[in-house]
Amino acid sequence: MYRSGAFVADHVSPIADEQVQPNGVDLTLDVVFEQREPGRIGRDGKEIGDRIARPLEELDQKVPTTYYLPPGAYVVRYGERIHIPEGHVGFLYPRSSLLRNSCMLNTAVWDAGYEGRGEGLLQVHHDVELERGARIAQLVLTEADHETVYDGSYQGENL
């Protein structure tokens, strides 16, 4: 059973009232990265390729707050700290406004016990402007049986 947005909100911070939805919590865009070097995933471990943060653009304001993204693949970091409680698993879905602007957000399962500021793969199929702090994804939690909790290399990432 999926949990209510109010339940999910207890496991996300910081959070604003408008981020709480009936069945989940919206996550916001913090940073957009471009991967510059190849990574490696092997049987004996993994290595993330070097990447750099995209610059913020100054559009209508005096302060740069917006990412202008041409078509391509980007890694996005969310602005919120997530804690997946025991007895649950987290799934992250793109907000429909991303999809309607020819963008797709790919994510992985968040296991019970995970804590951190996660990342996802943003595929941009047509130029788009994304403001830092914009809501781009929705986290939902569902009850799940498990033997152990997450204790992998991404535990505590980006904190």
C-alpha positions as a printed Julia matrix, in Angstrom:
159×3 Matrix{Float64}:
  0.0    0.0     0.0
  1.27   3.46   -0.88
  1.49   5.85    2.05
 -0.11   9.28    2.26
  1.72  12.45    1.32
  1.61  13.49    4.99
  3.44  10.28    5.95
  6.06  10.79    3.24
  6.53  14.41    4.36
  7.71  13.16    7.77
 10.73  11.65    5.99
 11.72  14.6     3.78
 13.4   17.87    4.77
 13.33  20.75    4.24
  9.79  20.83    2.93
  7.17  23.46    2.1
  3.42  22.89    2.34
  2.97  23.05   -1.45
  5.33  20.07   -1.87
  3.0   17.72    0.01
  0.67  15.92   -2.41
 -2.12  13.43   -1.63
  0.15  10.42   -2.27
  3.69  11.74   -1.99
  6.03  14.69   -1.75
  7.47  16.78   -4.57
 11.26  17.03   -4.69
 12.96  20.12   -6.05
 15.89  20.75   -8.35
 19.11  21.73   -6.61
 21.97  21.26   -9.08
 22.31  20.06  -12.68
 25.52  18.24  -13.63
 27.06  17.23  -16.95
 29.11  14.07  -16.94
 32.48  14.74  -18.64
 34.38  11.46  -18.24
 33.38   7.82  -18.53
 32.37   5.88  -15.46
 32.79   2.19  -14.78
 30.5   -0.45  -13.35
 32.14  -3.81  -12.81
 31.62  -6.95  -10.77
 34.08  -5.65   -8.19
 32.81  -2.1    -7.78
 31.89   1.11   -9.52
 33.37   4.47  -10.39
 31.36   7.57  -11.22
 32.76   9.56  -14.13
 33.9   13.14  -13.51
 31.17  15.72  -13.88
 30.73  19.45  -13.53
 27.83  21.59  -12.4
 26.07  23.49  -15.18
 26.11  27.25  -14.74
 22.96  29.04  -13.65
 21.61  31.56  -16.15
 20.47  35.1   -15.43
 17.22  35.42  -17.34
 14.79  38.04  -16.07
 16.37  38.6   -12.68
 19.67  40.1   -11.59
 20.54  36.86   -9.8
 21.18  33.67  -11.79
 18.52  31.13  -10.8
 17.7   29.15  -13.95
 19.34  26.31  -15.83
 19.0   26.52  -19.6
 19.35  22.97  -20.9
 19.68  21.98  -24.55
 18.85  18.38  -25.53
 21.05  15.86  -23.77
 21.46  13.82  -20.62
 22.12  15.42  -17.23
 22.42  14.29  -13.64
 20.21  16.25  -11.25
 20.53  16.45   -7.49
 17.43  17.01   -5.42
 17.22  19.75   -2.83
 15.75  17.65   -0.04
 17.21  15.17    2.4
 15.37  11.85    2.2
 15.13   9.11    4.78
 13.4    5.9     3.72
 11.94   4.38    6.9
 12.18   0.72    7.83
  9.36  -1.35    6.39
  9.19   0.83    3.25
 10.69   1.34   -0.19
 10.78   4.64   -2.09
  9.99   5.29   -5.73
 10.51   8.59   -7.51
  8.47   9.66  -10.52
  8.83  12.69  -12.8
  6.26  15.44  -12.42
  3.97  15.67  -15.43
  5.23  19.19  -16.21
  8.63  17.66  -17.05
  7.03  15.12  -19.36
  4.94  17.81  -21.05
  8.15  19.7   -21.78
  9.81  16.72  -23.5
 11.89  15.73  -20.46
 12.16  12.4   -18.66
 13.55  11.71  -15.2
 14.99   8.23  -14.62
 15.55   7.04  -11.08
 16.32   3.92   -9.08
 14.63   2.22   -6.13
 15.41   3.74   -2.73
 15.73   0.92   -0.21
 14.64   0.99    3.42
 17.26   2.76    5.51
 18.61   4.99    2.7
 19.37   8.54    3.79
 20.78  11.28    1.61
 20.11  13.84   -1.09
 19.63  11.62   -4.1
 20.26  12.1    -7.79
 18.49  11.16  -11.02
 19.09  11.12  -14.75
 17.31  13.92  -16.58
 16.84  13.33  -20.31
 16.06  16.54  -22.19
 14.59  16.06  -25.67
 13.88  19.75  -26.41
 15.44  22.9   -24.96
 14.04  23.69  -21.52
 14.56  26.19  -18.72
 14.45  24.79  -15.18
 14.56  27.12  -12.22
 16.58  26.06   -9.22
 14.08  25.03   -6.55
 11.4   24.01   -9.08
  9.45  20.86   -8.27
 10.57  18.15  -10.71
  9.77  14.79   -9.12
  7.41  13.12   -6.67
  8.58  10.67   -4.01
  6.16   7.95   -2.95
  6.64   5.35   -0.25
  5.09   1.93   -0.09
  5.27  -0.72    2.57
  7.77  -3.48    1.82
  9.21  -6.51    3.57
 12.98  -6.63    3.91
 15.65  -8.54    5.81
 18.15  -5.7     6.2
 18.34  -1.96    5.58
 20.43  -0.1     3.03
 24.08   0.3     3.96
 25.65   0.85    0.53
 28.13   3.35   -0.84
 25.47   6.01   -1.47
 24.36   6.11    2.16
 24.59   9.73    3.31
 25.28  11.02   -0.22
 25.33  14.78   -0.78
 24.71  15.61    2.89
